[in-house]
Amino acid sequence: MEHHSLLDASGLMCPEPVMMLHVEIKKIEPLEVLKVIATDPSTTRDIPKFCRFLGHTLVKQEQEGDVYYYWIQKREK
């Protein structure tokens, strides 16, 4: 899936991936897509909650083995 920016949070544990996500989502323009790569299973709970709470769209979520992928579209202003 197409994306504008990438956050590789592999090897990081809660709460670091979501803390980094807060920083990275601010760097992209509204409606752009940020791809997140993570290895912490808690991201399967935390990233969807992050999106719902802040109004971003979780466009796609995949898992390949122990690696989790998320495509998040930044909300409009």
N, CA, C and O atoms as a Tripos MOL2 file, in Angstrom:
@<TRIPOS>MOLECULE
protein
  308   307    77     0     0
PROTEIN
NO_CHARGES

@<TRIPOS>ATOM
      1 N           0.8430   -1.1880    0.0000 N.3       1 MET1
      2 CA          0.0000    0.0000    0.0000 C.3       1 MET1
      3 C           0.8850    1.2480    0.0000 C.2       1 MET1
      4 O           1.9350    1.2860    0.6420 O.2       1 MET1
      5 N           0.4410    2.2500   -0.7260 N.am      2 GLU2
      6 CA          1.2080    3.4800   -0.8480 C.3       2 GLU2
      7 C           1.2230    4.2400    0.4840 C.2       2 GLU2
      8 O           0.2390    4.2440    1.2250 O.2       2 GLU2
      9 N           2.3600    4.8800    0.7690 N.am      3 HIS3
     10 CA          2.4730    5.6910    1.9800 C.3       3 HIS3
     11 C           3.4440    6.8420    1.7190 C.2       3 HIS3
     12 O           4.2550    6.7880    0.7940 O.2       3 HIS3
     13 N           3.3520    7.8720    2.5390 N.am      4 HIS4
     14 CA          4.1600    9.0670    2.3790 C.3       4 HIS4
     15 C           5.3520    9.0880    3.3270 C.2       4 HIS4
     16 O           6.3570    9.7460    3.0610 O.2       4 HIS4
     17 N           5.2340    8.3720    4.4210 N.am      5 SER5
     18 CA          6.2720    8.3730    5.4440 C.3       5 SER5
     19 C           6.2860    7.0070    6.1280 C.2       5 SER5
     20 O           5.3080    6.2620    6.0760 O.2       5 SER5
     21 N           7.4060    6.6940    6.7640 N.am      6 LEU6
     22 CA          7.5840    5.3880    7.3980 C.3       6 LEU6
     23 C           8.1240    5.5600    8.8080 C.2       6 LEU6
     24 O           9.0630    6.3210    9.0440 O.2       6 LEU6
     25 N           7.5170    4.8430    9.7340 N.am      7 LEU7
     26 CA          8.0110    4.7670   11.1140 C.3       7 LEU7
     27 C           8.3460    3.3130   11.3940 C.2       7 LEU7
     28 O           7.4590    2.4600   11.4220 O.2       7 LEU7
     29 N           9.6180    3.0330   11.5990 N.am      8 ASP8
     30 CA         10.0520    1.6730   11.9410 C.3       8 ASP8
     31 C          10.2790    1.6120   13.4470 C.2       8 ASP8
     32 O          11.2940    2.0870   13.9560 O.2       8 ASP8
     33 N           9.3200    1.0210   14.1480 N.am      9 ALA9
     34 CA          9.3930    0.8920   15.6040 C.3       9 ALA9
     35 C           9.7560   -0.5410   16.0030 C.2       9 ALA9
     36 O           9.4650   -0.9730   17.1180 O.2       9 ALA9
     37 N          10.3840   -1.2630   15.0980 N.am     10 SER10
     38 CA         10.7940   -2.6480   15.3750 C.3      10 SER10
     39 C          11.7280   -2.6950   16.5720 C.2      10 SER10
     40 O          12.6390   -1.8770   16.7040 O.2      10 SER10
     41 N          11.4830   -3.6670   17.4410 N.am     11 GLY11
     42 CA         12.3320   -3.8610   18.6110 C.3      11 GLY11
     43 C          11.9660   -2.9900   19.7990 C.2      11 GLY11
     44 O          12.5220   -3.1610   20.8840 O.2      11 GLY11
     45 N          11.0450   -2.0630   19.6140 N.am     12 LEU12
     46 CA         10.6410   -1.1820   20.7090 C.3      12 LEU12
     47 C           9.3990   -1.7400   21.3920 C.2      12 LEU12
     48 O           8.5360   -2.3420   20.7530 O.2      12 LEU12
     49 N           9.3260   -1.5300   22.6880 N.am     13 MET13
     50 CA          8.2040   -2.0410   23.4720 C.3      13 MET13
     51 C           7.3560   -0.8810   23.9840 C.2      13 MET13
     52 O           7.8130    0.2590   24.0610 O.2      13 MET13
     53 N           6.1240   -1.1970   24.3270 N.am     14 CYS14
     54 CA          5.1670   -0.2380   24.8590 C.3      14 CYS14
     55 C           5.8040    0.5460   26.0130 C.2      14 CYS14
     56 O           6.4050   -0.0580   26.9000 O.2      14 CYS14
     57 N           5.6860    1.8430   26.0160 N.am     15 PRO15
     58 CA          4.8450    2.7180   25.1990 C.3      15 PRO15
     59 C           5.5890    3.3840   24.0350 C.2      15 PRO15
     60 O           5.0300    4.2640   23.3810 O.2      15 PRO15
     61 N           6.8220    2.9890   23.7670 N.am     16 GLU16
     62 CA          7.6400    3.6850   22.7750 C.3      16 GLU16
     63 C           7.0270    3.7720   21.3720 C.2      16 GLU16
     64 O           7.0560    4.8540   20.7850 O.2      16 GLU16
     65 N           6.4690    2.6840   20.7980 N.am     17 PRO17
     66 CA          5.9200    2.8210   19.4440 C.3      17 PRO17
     67 C           4.8370    3.8990   19.3250 C.2      17 PRO17
     68 O           4.8220    4.6500   18.3500 O.2      17 PRO17
     69 N           3.9480    3.9800   20.2910 N.am     18 VAL18
     70 CA          2.8770    4.9730   20.2380 C.3      18 VAL18
     71 C           3.4320    6.3690   20.5150 C.2      18 VAL18
     72 O           2.9590    7.3410   19.9250 O.2      18 VAL18
     73 N           4.4070    6.4860   21.3850 N.am     19 MET19
     74 CA          5.0320    7.7850   21.6280 C.3      19 MET19
     75 C           5.7000    8.2900   20.3500 C.2      19 MET19
     76 O           5.5950    9.4720   20.0230 O.2      19 MET19
     77 N           6.3800    7.4120   19.6340 N.am     20 MET20
     78 CA          7.0120    7.7880   18.3720 C.3      20 MET20
     79 C           5.9550    8.1090   17.3150 C.2      20 MET20
     80 O           6.1500    9.0000   16.4900 O.2      20 MET20
     81 N           4.8500    7.3910   17.3410 N.am     21 LEU21
     82 CA          3.7630    7.6330   16.4010 C.3      21 LEU21
     83 C           3.2000    9.0470   16.5800 C.2      21 LEU21
     84 O           2.8970    9.7190   15.5950 O.2      21 LEU21
     85 N           3.0580    9.4960   17.8180 N.am     22 HIS22
     86 CA          2.5950   10.8600   18.0870 C.3      22 HIS22
     87 C           3.4980   11.8780   17.3990 C.2      22 HIS22
     88 O           3.0130   12.8400   16.8030 O.2      22 HIS22
     89 N           4.7960   11.6690   17.4810 N.am     23 VAL23
     90 CA          5.7640   12.5980   16.8830 C.3      23 VAL23
     91 C           5.6910   12.5460   15.3590 C.2      23 VAL23
     92 O           5.6410   13.5860   14.7030 O.2      23 VAL23
     93 N           5.6860   11.3520   14.8010 N.am     24 GLU24
     94 CA          5.7400   11.1930   13.3470 C.3      24 GLU24
     95 C           4.4630   11.6590   12.6520 C.2      24 GLU24
     96 O           4.5300   12.2150   11.5560 O.2      24 GLU24
     97 N           3.3090   11.4440   13.2660 N.am     25 ILE25
     98 CA          2.0530   11.8300   12.6210 C.3      25 ILE25
     99 C           1.9670   13.3500   12.4810 C.2      25 ILE25
    100 O           1.3120   13.8560   11.5690 O.2      25 ILE25
    101 N           2.6290   14.0750   13.3850 N.am     26 LYS26
    102 CA          2.6440   15.5390   13.3170 C.3      26 LYS26
    103 C           3.4790   16.0480   12.1440 C.2      26 LYS26
    104 O           3.2780   17.1710   11.6810 O.2      26 LYS26
    105 N           4.4090   15.2330   11.6660 N.am     27 LYS27
    106 CA          5.3230   15.6430   10.5990 C.3      27 LYS27
    107 C           4.7120   15.5530    9.2100 C.2      27 LYS27
    108 O           5.2320   16.1540    8.2700 O.2      27 LYS27
    109 N           3.6140   14.8100    9.0630 N.am     28 ILE28
    110 CA          3.0260   14.6500    7.7350 C.3      28 ILE28
    111 C           1.8080   15.5580    7.5820 C.2      28 ILE28
    112 O           1.2470   16.0480    8.5620 O.2      28 ILE28
    113 N           1.4230   15.7650    6.3450 N.am     29 GLU29
    114 CA          0.2830   16.6250    6.0310 C.3      29 GLU29
    115 C          -1.0340   15.8620    6.2370 C.2      29 GLU29
    116 O          -1.0590   14.6320    6.1870 O.2      29 GLU29
    117 N          -2.1250   16.6000    6.4690 N.am     30 PRO30
    118 CA         -3.4310   15.9440    6.5780 C.3      30 PRO30
    119 C          -3.7180   15.0840    5.3460 C.2      30 PRO30
    120 O          -3.4070   15.4680    4.2190 O.2      30 PRO30
    121 N          -4.3060   13.9380    5.5780 N.am     31 LEU31
    122 CA         -4.6980   12.9330    4.5860 C.3      31 LEU31
    123 C          -3.5270   12.1430    4.0020 C.2      31 LEU31
    124 O          -3.7480   11.2410    3.1940 O.2      31 LEU31
    125 N          -2.3010   12.4530    4.3850 N.am     32 GLU32
    126 CA         -1.1710   11.6120    3.9820 C.3      32 GLU32
    127 C          -1.1750   10.3480    4.8330 C.2      32 GLU32
    128 O          -1.7930   10.3000    5.8960 O.2      32 GLU32
    129 N          -0.4750    9.3280    4.3480 N.am     33 VAL33
    130 CA         -0.4590    8.0280    5.0170 C.3      33 VAL33
    131 C           0.9270    7.7500    5.6000 C.2      33 VAL33
    132 O           1.9490    7.9090    4.9320 O.2      33 VAL33
    133 N           0.9260    7.3350    6.8500 N.am     34 LEU34
    134 CA          2.1380    6.9240    7.5580 C.3      34 LEU34
    135 C           2.1010    5.4080    7.7210 C.2      34 LEU34
    136 O           1.1270    4.8540    8.2300 O.2      34 LEU34
    137 N           3.1580    4.7500    7.2880 N.am     35 LYS35
    138 CA          3.2700    3.3020    7.4900 C.3      35 LYS35
    139 C           4.0880    3.0680    8.7610 C.2      35 LYS35
    140 O           5.1480    3.6640    8.9490 O.2      35 LYS35
    141 N           3.5840    2.1990    9.6180 N.am     36 VAL36
    142 CA          4.2690    1.8630   10.8640 C.3      36 VAL36
    143 C           4.6200    0.3830   10.8350 C.2      36 VAL36
    144 O           3.7870   -0.4590   10.5000 O.2      36 VAL36
    145 N           5.8660    0.0760   11.1900 N.am     37 ILE37
    146 CA          6.3300   -1.2980   11.3410 C.3      37 ILE37
    147 C           6.6570   -1.4910   12.8130 C.2      37 ILE37
    148 O           7.4020   -0.7020   13.3950 O.2      37 ILE37
    149 N           6.1030   -2.5370   13.4160 N.am     38 ALA38
    150 CA          6.3130   -2.7750   14.8480 C.3      38 ALA38
    151 C           6.4470   -4.2710   15.1140 C.2      38 ALA38
    152 O           5.9920   -5.1050   14.3310 O.2      38 ALA38
    153 N           7.0770   -4.5810   16.2290 N.am     39 THR39
    154 CA          7.2140   -5.9750   16.6540 C.3      39 THR39
    155 C           6.5660   -6.2200   18.0140 C.2      39 THR39
    156 O           6.5150   -7.3620   18.4710 O.2      39 THR39
    157 N           6.0770   -5.1860   18.6580 N.am     40 ASP40
    158 CA          5.4310   -5.3100   19.9620 C.3      40 ASP40
    159 C           3.9550   -5.6880   19.7600 C.2      40 ASP40
    160 O           3.2030   -4.9190   19.1630 O.2      40 ASP40
    161 N           3.5350   -6.8570   20.2470 N.am     41 PRO41
    162 CA          2.1420   -7.2770   20.0740 C.3      41 PRO41
    163 C           1.1230   -6.3000   20.6600 C.2      41 PRO41
    164 O          -0.0230   -6.2740   20.2110 O.2      41 PRO41
    165 N           1.5080   -5.5100   21.6350 N.am     42 SER42
    166 CA          0.5550   -4.5680   22.2310 C.3      42 SER42
    167 C           0.1450   -3.4740   21.2460 C.2      42 SER42
    168 O          -0.8450   -2.7810   21.4780 O.2      42 SER42
    169 N           0.8890   -3.3090   20.1540 N.am     43 THR43
    170 CA          0.5010   -2.3120   19.1580 C.3      43 THR43
    171 C          -0.8150   -2.6900   18.4840 C.2      43 THR43
    172 O          -1.5110   -1.8180   17.9640 O.2      43 THR43
    173 N          -1.1670   -3.9720   18.4850 N.am     44 THR44
    174 CA         -2.4370   -4.3840   17.8700 C.3      44 THR44
    175 C          -3.6260   -3.8110   18.6400 C.2      44 THR44
    176 O          -4.7220   -3.6900   18.0930 O.2      44 THR44
    177 N          -3.4130   -3.4650   19.8790 N.am     45 ARG45
    178 CA         -4.4290   -2.8190   20.7070 C.3      45 ARG45
    179 C          -4.2160   -1.3030   20.7230 C.2      45 ARG45
    180 O          -5.1680   -0.5350   20.5820 O.2      45 ARG45
    181 N          -2.9690   -0.8820   20.8930 N.am     46 ASP46
    182 CA         -2.6620    0.5280   21.1170 C.3      46 ASP46
    183 C          -2.8180    1.4040   19.8790 C.2      46 ASP46
    184 O          -3.3230    2.5220   19.9850 O.2      46 ASP46
    185 N          -2.4010    0.9290   18.7190 N.am     47 ILE47
    186 CA         -2.4620    1.7670   17.5200 C.3      47 ILE47
    187 C          -3.9040    1.9930   17.0610 C.2      47 ILE47
    188 O          -4.2430    3.1270   16.7250 O.2      47 ILE47
    189 N          -4.7760    0.9690   17.0300 N.am     48 PRO48
    190 CA         -6.1780    1.2660   16.7080 C.3      48 PRO48
    191 C          -6.8250    2.2510   17.6990 C.2      48 PRO48
    192 O          -7.6050    3.1150   17.2980 O.2      48 PRO48
    193 N          -6.4970    2.1160   18.9920 N.am     49 LYS49
    194 CA         -7.0340    3.0500   19.9910 C.3      49 LYS49
    195 C          -6.5150    4.4620   19.7480 C.2      49 LYS49
    196 O          -7.2690    5.4300   19.8530 O.2      49 LYS49
    197 N          -5.2330    4.5800   19.4250 N.am     50 PHE50
    198 CA         -4.6240    5.8750   19.0960 C.3      50 PHE50
    199 C          -5.4070    6.5350   17.9610 C.2      50 PHE50
    200 O          -5.7610    7.7110   18.0390 O.2      50 PHE50
    201 N          -5.6710    5.7660   16.9110 N.am     51 CYS51
    202 CA         -6.3880    6.2920   15.7460 C.3      51 CYS51
    203 C          -7.8040    6.7310   16.1010 C.2      51 CYS51
    204 O          -8.2250    7.8270   15.7300 O.2      51 CYS51
    205 N          -8.5350    5.8930   16.8100 N.am     52 ARG52
    206 CA         -9.9090    6.2340   17.1960 C.3      52 ARG52
    207 C          -9.9450    7.4860   18.0710 C.2      52 ARG52
    208 O         -10.7670    8.3780   17.8610 O.2      52 ARG52
    209 N          -9.0480    7.5420   19.0470 N.am     53 PHE53
    210 CA         -9.0380    8.6420   20.0070 C.3      53 PHE53
    211 C          -8.7060    9.9720   19.3380 C.2      53 PHE53
    212 O          -9.2940   10.9990   19.6790 O.2      53 PHE53
    213 N          -7.7580    9.9640   18.3770 N.am     54 LEU54
    214 CA         -7.2990   11.2050   17.7620 C.3      54 LEU54
    215 C          -7.9420   11.4860   16.4000 C.2      54 LEU54
    216 O          -7.6730   12.5210   15.7920 O.2      54 LEU54
    217 N          -8.7810   10.5790   15.9260 N.am     55 GLY55
    218 CA         -9.5160   10.8300   14.7040 C.3      55 GLY55
    219 C          -8.7880   10.5000   13.4130 C.2      55 GLY55
    220 O          -9.2280   10.9050   12.3360 O.2      55 GLY55
    221 N          -7.6830    9.7720   13.5010 N.am     56 HIS56
    222 CA         -6.9660    9.3290   12.3100 C.3      56 HIS56
    223 C          -7.6210    8.0350   11.8040 C.2      56 HIS56
    224 O          -8.3410    7.3620   12.5420 O.2      56 HIS56
    225 N          -7.3600    7.7040   10.5430 N.am     57 THR57
    226 CA         -7.9550    6.5060    9.9620 C.3      57 THR57
    227 C          -6.9220    5.3960    9.8620 C.2      57 THR57
    228 O          -5.8750    5.5650    9.2370 O.2      57 THR57
    229 N          -7.2190    4.2710   10.4760 N.am     58 LEU58
    230 CA         -6.3790    3.0840   10.3090 C.3      58 LEU58
    231 C          -6.8370    2.4270    9.0190 C.2      58 LEU58
    232 O          -7.8280    1.6970    8.9940 O.2      58 LEU58
    233 N          -6.0960    2.6990    7.9410 N.am     59 VAL59
    234 CA         -6.4900    2.2660    6.6060 C.3      59 VAL59
    235 C          -6.3230    0.7630    6.4500 C.2      59 VAL59
    236 O          -7.1610    0.0900    5.8500 O.2      59 VAL59
    237 N          -5.2250    0.2450    6.9990 N.am     60 LYS60
    238 CA         -4.9240   -1.1730    6.8340 C.3      60 LYS60
    239 C          -4.0340   -1.6300    7.9800 C.2      60 LYS60
    240 O          -3.2280   -0.8670    8.5110 O.2      60 LYS60
    241 N          -4.2030   -2.9020    8.3480 N.am     61 GLN61
    242 CA         -3.4020   -3.5100    9.4150 C.3      61 GLN61
    243 C          -3.0890   -4.9340    8.9830 C.2      61 GLN61
    244 O          -3.9890   -5.6810    8.5980 O.2      61 GLN61
    245 N          -1.8100   -5.3130    9.0460 N.am     62 GLU62
    246 CA         -1.3920   -6.6620    8.6570 C.3      62 GLU62
    247 C          -0.3950   -7.2140    9.6620 C.2      62 GLU62
    248 O           0.2710   -6.4710   10.3820 O.2      62 GLU62
    249 N          -0.3130   -8.5370    9.6890 N.am     63 GLN63
    250 CA          0.6930   -9.2060   10.5020 C.3      63 GLN63
    251 C           1.3670  -10.2610    9.6400 C.2      63 GLN63
    252 O           0.7030  -11.0440    8.9620 O.2      63 GLN63
    253 N           2.6980  -10.2710    9.6750 N.am     64 GLU64
    254 CA          3.4880  -11.3080    9.0150 C.3      64 GLU64
    255 C           4.4380  -11.8670   10.0620 C.2      64 GLU64
    256 O           5.4440  -11.2410   10.3950 O.2      64 GLU64
    257 N           4.1190  -13.0350   10.5740 N.am     65 GLY65
    258 CA          4.9230  -13.6090   11.6490 C.3      65 GLY65
    259 C           4.8290  -12.7330   12.8810 C.2      65 GLY65
    260 O           3.7400  -12.4590   13.3840 O.2      65 GLY65
    261 N           5.9920  -12.2940   13.3660 N.am     66 ASP66
    262 CA          6.0450  -11.4490   14.5620 C.3      66 ASP66
    263 C           6.1490   -9.9650   14.2280 C.2      66 ASP66
    264 O           6.5020   -9.1590   15.0890 O.2      66 ASP66
    265 N           5.8480   -9.6010   12.9940 N.am     67 VAL67
    266 CA          5.9440   -8.2030   12.5740 C.3      67 VAL67
    267 C           4.5450   -7.6930   12.2260 C.2      67 VAL67
    268 O           3.7690   -8.3620   11.5430 O.2      67 VAL67
    269 N           4.2490   -6.4870   12.7180 N.am     68 TYR68
    270 CA          2.9520   -5.8610   12.5250 C.3      68 TYR68
    271 C           3.1200   -4.6200   11.6530 C.2      68 TYR68
    272 O           4.0620   -3.8470   11.8240 O.2      68 TYR68
    273 N           2.1970   -4.4460   10.7230 N.am     69 TYR69
    274 CA          2.2340   -3.3120    9.8050 C.3      69 TYR69
    275 C           0.9210   -2.5490    9.9140 C.2      69 TYR69
    276 O          -0.1540   -3.1420   10.0000 O.2      69 TYR69
    277 N           1.0290   -1.2230    9.9090 N.am     70 TYR70
    278 CA         -0.1400   -0.3500   10.0020 C.3      70 TYR70
    279 C           0.0090    0.7810    9.0010 C.2      70 TYR70
    280 O           1.0980    1.3300    8.8330 O.2      70 TYR70
    281 N          -1.0770    1.1260    8.3420 N.am     71 TRP71
    282 CA         -1.1140    2.2900    7.4580 C.3      71 TRP71
    283 C          -2.1490    3.2320    8.0500 C.2      71 TRP71
    284 O          -3.3320    2.9020    8.1380 O.2      71 TRP71
    285 N          -1.6850    4.4130    8.4570 N.am     72 ILE72
    286 CA         -2.5380    5.3680    9.1530 C.3      72 ILE72
    287 C          -2.6450    6.6530    8.3260 C.2      72 ILE72
    288 O          -1.6410    7.2760    7.9820 O.2      72 ILE72
    289 N          -3.8790    7.0250    8.0200 N.am     73 GLN73
    290 CA         -4.0970    8.2740    7.2980 C.3      73 GLN73
    291 C          -4.3810    9.3740    8.3170 C.2      73 GLN73
    292 O          -5.2870    9.2690    9.1440 O.2      73 GLN73
    293 N          -3.5790   10.4240    8.2270 N.am     74 LYS74
    294 CA         -3.7440   11.5540    9.1570 C.3      74 LYS74
    295 C          -5.0800   12.2470    8.8810 C.2      74 LYS74
    296 O          -5.4720   12.4380    7.7290 O.2      74 LYS74
    297 N          -5.7490   12.6070    9.9330 N.am     75 ARG75
    298 CA         -7.0510   13.2590    9.8070 C.3      75 ARG75
    299 C          -6.9090   14.6490    9.1930 C.2      75 ARG75
    300 O          -5.8410   15.2600    9.2160 O.2      75 ARG75
    301 N          -8.0250   15.1250    8.6440 N.am     76 GLU76
    302 CA         -8.0550   16.5050    8.1720 C.3      76 GLU76
    303 C          -8.0290   17.4230    9.3730 C.2      76 GLU76
    304 O          -8.3970   17.0280   10.4790 O.2      76 GLU76
    305 N          -7.5930   18.6520    9.1510 N.am     77 LYS77
    306 CA         -7.4940   19.5990   10.2770 C.3      77 LYS77
    307 C          -8.8240   19.9180   10.8810 C.2      77 LYS77
    308 O          -8.9000   20.6960   11.8320 O.2      77 LYS77
@<TRIPOS>BOND
     1     1     2 1
     2     2     3 1
     3     3     4 2
     4     3     5 am
     5     5     6 1
     6     6     7 1
     7     7     8 2
     8     7     9 am
     9     9    10 1
    10    10    11 1
    11    11    12 2
    12    11    13 am
    13    13    14 1
    14    14    15 1
    15    15    16 2
    16    15    17 am
    17    17    18 1
    18    18    19 1
    19    19    20 2
    20    19    21 am
    21    21    22 1
    22    22    23 1
    23    23    24 2
    24    23    25 am
    25    25    26 1
    26    26    27 1
    27    27    28 2
    28    27    29 am
    29    29    30 1
    30    30    31 1
    31    31    32 2
    32    31    33 am
    33    33    34 1
    34    34    35 1
    35    35    36 2
    36    35    37 am
    37    37    38 1
    38    38    39 1
    39    39    40 2
    40    39    41 am
    41    41    42 1
    42    42    43 1
    43    43    44 2
    44    43    45 am
    45    45    46 1
    46    46    47 1
    47    47    48 2
    48    47    49 am
    49    49    50 1
    50    50    51 1
    51    51    52 2
    52    51    53 am
    53    53    54 1
    54    54    55 1
    55    55    56 2
    56    55    57 am
    57    57    58 1
    58    58    59 1
    59    59    60 2
    60    59    61 am
    61    61    62 1
    62    62    63 1
    63    63    64 2
    64    63    65 am
    65    65    66 1
    66    66    67 1
    67    67    68 2
    68    67    69 am
    69    69    70 1
    70    70    71 1
    71    71    72 2
    72    71    73 am
    73    73    74 1
    74    74    75 1
    75    75    76 2
    76    75    77 am
    77    77    78 1
    78    78    79 1
    79    79    80 2
    80    79    81 am
    81    81    82 1
    82    82    83 1
    83    83    84 2
    84    83    85 am
    85    85    86 1
    86    86    87 1
    87    87    88 2
    88    87    89 am
    89    89    90 1
    90    90    91 1
    91    91    92 2
    92    91    93 am
    93    93    94 1
    94    94    95 1
    95    95    96 2
    96    95    97 am
    97    97    98 1
    98    98    99 1
    99    99   100 2
   100    99   101 am
   101   101   102 1
   102   102   103 1
   103   103   104 2
   104   103   105 am
   105   105   106 1
   106   106   107 1
   107   107   108 2
   108   107   109 am
   109   109   110 1
   110   110   111 1
   111   111   112 2
   112   111   113 am
   113   113   114 1
   114   114   115 1
   115   115   116 2
   116   115   117 am
   117   117   118 1
   118   118   119 1
   119   119   120 2
   120   119   121 am
   121   121   122 1
   122   122   123 1
   123   123   124 2
   124   123   125 am
   125   125   126 1
   126   126   127 1
   127   127   128 2
   128   127   129 am
   129   129   130 1
   130   130   131 1
   131   131   132 2
   132   131   133 am
   133   133   134 1
   134   134   135 1
   135   135   136 2
   136   135   137 am
   137   137   138 1
   138   138   139 1
   139   139   140 2
   140   139   141 am
   141   141   142 1
   142   142   143 1
   143   143   144 2
   144   143   145 am
   145   145   146 1
   146   146   147 1
   147   147   148 2
   148   147   149 am
   149   149   150 1
   150   150   151 1
   151   151   152 2
   152   151   153 am
   153   153   154 1
   154   154   155 1
   155   155   156 2
   156   155   157 am
   157   157   158 1
   158   158   159 1
   159   159   160 2
   160   159   161 am
   161   161   162 1
   162   162   163 1
   163   163   164 2
   164   163   165 am
   165   165   166 1
   166   166   167 1
   167   167   168 2
   168   167   169 am
   169   169   170 1
   170   170   171 1
   171   171   172 2
   172   171   173 am
   173   173   174 1
   174   174   175 1
   175   175   176 2
   176   175   177 am
   177   177   178 1
   178   178   179 1
   179   179   180 2
   180   179   181 am
   181   181   182 1
   182   182   183 1
   183   183   184 2
   184   183   185 am
   185   185   186 1
   186   186   187 1
   187   187   188 2
   188   187   189 am
   189   189   190 1
   190   190   191 1
   191   191   192 2
   192   191   193 am
   193   193   194 1
   194   194   195 1
   195   195   196 2
   196   195   197 am
   197   197   198 1
   198   198   199 1
   199   199   200 2
   200   199   201 am
   201   201   202 1
   202   202   203 1
   203   203   204 2
   204   203   205 am
   205   205   206 1
   206   206   207 1
   207   207   208 2
   208   207   209 am
   209   209   210 1
   210   210   211 1
   211   211   212 2
   212   211   213 am
   213   213   214 1
   214   214   215 1
   215   215   216 2
   216   215   217 am
   217   217   218 1
   218   218   219 1
   219   219   220 2
   220   219   221 am
   221   221   222 1
   222   222   223 1
   223   223   224 2
   224   223   225 am
   225   225   226 1
   226   226   227 1
   227   227   228 2
   228   227   229 am
   229   229   230 1
   230   230   231 1
   231   231   232 2
   232   231   233 am
   233   233   234 1
   234   234   235 1
   235   235   236 2
   236   235   237 am
   237   237   238 1
   238   238   239 1
   239   239   240 2
   240   239   241 am
   241   241   242 1
   242   242   243 1
   243   243   244 2
   244   243   245 am
   245   245   246 1
   246   246   247 1
   247   247   248 2
   248   247   249 am
   249   249   250 1
   250   250   251 1
   251   251   252 2
   252   251   253 am
   253   253   254 1
   254   254   255 1
   255   255   256 2
   256   255   257 am
   257   257   258 1
   258   258   259 1
   259   259   260 2
   260   259   261 am
   261   261   262 1
   262   262   263 1
   263   263   264 2
   264   263   265 am
   265   265   266 1
   266   266   267 1
   267   267   268 2
   268   267   269 am
   269   269   270 1
   270   270   271 1
   271   271   272 2
   272   271   273 am
   273   273   274 1
   274   274   275 1
   275   275   276 2
   276   275   277 am
   277   277   278 1
   278   278   279 1
   279   279   280 2
   280   279   281 am
   281   281   282 1
   282   282   283 1
   283   283   284 2
   284   283   285 am
   285   285   286 1
   286   286   287 1
   287   287   288 2
   288   287   289 am
   289   289   290 1
   290   290   291 1
   291   291   292 2
   292   291   293 am
   293   293   294 1
   294   294   295 1
   295   295   296 2
   296   295   297 am
   297   297   298 1
   298   298   299 1
   299   299   300 2
   300   299   301 am
   301   301   302 1
   302   302   303 1
   303   303   304 2
   304   303   305 am
   305   305   306 1
   306   306   307 1
   307   307   308 2
@<TRIPOS>SUBSTRUCTURE
     1 MET1         2 RESIDUE 1 A MET
     2 GLU2         6 RESIDUE 1 A GLU
     3 HIS3        10 RESIDUE 1 A HIS
     4 HIS4        14 RESIDUE 1 A HIS
     5 SER5        18 RESIDUE 1 A SER
     6 LEU6        22 RESIDUE 1 A LEU
     7 LEU7        26 RESIDUE 1 A LEU
     8 ASP8        30 RESIDUE 1 A ASP
     9 ALA9        34 RESIDUE 1 A ALA
    10 SER10       38 RESIDUE 1 A SER
    11 GLY11       42 RESIDUE 1 A GLY
    12 LEU12       46 RESIDUE 1 A LEU
    13 MET13       50 RESIDUE 1 A MET
    14 CYS14       54 RESIDUE 1 A CYS
    15 PRO15       58 RESIDUE 1 A PRO
    16 GLU16       62 RESIDUE 1 A GLU
    17 PRO17       66 RESIDUE 1 A PRO
    18 VAL18       70 RESIDUE 1 A VAL
    19 MET19       74 RESIDUE 1 A MET
    20 MET20       78 RESIDUE 1 A MET
    21 LEU21       82 RESIDUE 1 A LEU
    22 HIS22       86 RESIDUE 1 A HIS
    23 VAL23       90 RESIDUE 1 A VAL
    24 GLU24       94 RESIDUE 1 A GLU
    25 ILE25       98 RESIDUE 1 A ILE
    26 LYS26      102 RESIDUE 1 A LYS
    27 LYS27      106 RESIDUE 1 A LYS
    28 ILE28      110 RESIDUE 1 A ILE
    29 GLU29      114 RESIDUE 1 A GLU
    30 PRO30      118 RESIDUE 1 A PRO
    31 LEU31      122 RESIDUE 1 A LEU
    32 GLU32      126 RESIDUE 1 A GLU
    33 VAL33      130 RESIDUE 1 A VAL
    34 LEU34      134 RESIDUE 1 A LEU
    35 LYS35      138 RESIDUE 1 A LYS
    36 VAL36      142 RESIDUE 1 A VAL
    37 ILE37      146 RESIDUE 1 A ILE
    38 ALA38      150 RESIDUE 1 A ALA
    39 THR39      154 RESIDUE 1 A THR
    40 ASP40      158 RESIDUE 1 A ASP
    41 PRO41      162 RESIDUE 1 A PRO
    42 SER42      166 RESIDUE 1 A SER
    43 THR43      170 RESIDUE 1 A THR
    44 THR44      174 RESIDUE 1 A THR
    45 ARG45      178 RESIDUE 1 A ARG
    46 ASP46      182 RESIDUE 1 A ASP
    47 ILE47      186 RESIDUE 1 A ILE
    48 PRO48      190 RESIDUE 1 A PRO
    49 LYS49      194 RESIDUE 1 A LYS
    50 PHE50      198 RESIDUE 1 A PHE
    51 CYS51      202 RESIDUE 1 A CYS
    52 ARG52      206 RESIDUE 1 A ARG
    53 PHE53      210 RESIDUE 1 A PHE
    54 LEU54      214 RESIDUE 1 A LEU
    55 GLY55      218 RESIDUE 1 A GLY
    56 HIS56      222 RESIDUE 1 A HIS
    57 THR57      226 RESIDUE 1 A THR
    58 LEU58      230 RESIDUE 1 A LEU
    59 VAL59      234 RESIDUE 1 A VAL
    60 LYS60      238 RESIDUE 1 A LYS
    61 GLN61      242 RESIDUE 1 A GLN
    62 GLU62      246 RESIDUE 1 A GLU
    63 GLN63      250 RESIDUE 1 A GLN
    64 GLU64      254 RESIDUE 1 A GLU
    65 GLY65      258 RESIDUE 1 A GLY
    66 ASP66      262 RESIDUE 1 A ASP
    67 VAL67      266 RESIDUE 1 A VAL
    68 TYR68      270 RESIDUE 1 A TYR
    69 TYR69      274 RESIDUE 1 A TYR
    70 TYR70      278 RESIDUE 1 A TYR
    71 TRP71      282 RESIDUE 1 A TRP
    72 ILE72      286 RESIDUE 1 A ILE
    73 GLN73      290 RESIDUE 1 A GLN
    74 LYS74      294 RESIDUE 1 A LYS
    75 ARG75      298 RESIDUE 1 A ARG
    76 GLU76      302 RESIDUE 1 A GLU
    77 LYS77      306 RESIDUE 1 A LYS
